Amino acid sequence: MKGCDRDGDGFLLNKSDWSEEVMYEMAKMDGIEITDEIKSILIKQEKCIVQQAQYHQLEYLQKNLVWIERQVNCMKFLNLDQ
């Protein structure tokens, strides 16, 4: 099945391949039954991981914007922006 390429620890190589279908296929390969309770937990966990990744991307962007702003101010101070 497409999307079940995993590393040596069993994690997906490409996180964007994750879907409920992949979840069930991986569980089947590992001999695990996905109950409604487990499914609910896994879906909530996946959403948290996505939100955390988005937060880190925004944090990285914000840090870069602060650095760029400092560089621009420094150039203006040194009259290098002309």
Buried (B, 14 or more C-beta within 10 A) or exposed (E): EEBBEBEEEEEBEEEEBBEEEBBBBBBEEEEEEBEEEEBEEBEEEBEEEEEEEEEEEEEEEEEEEEEEEEEEEEEEEEEEEE
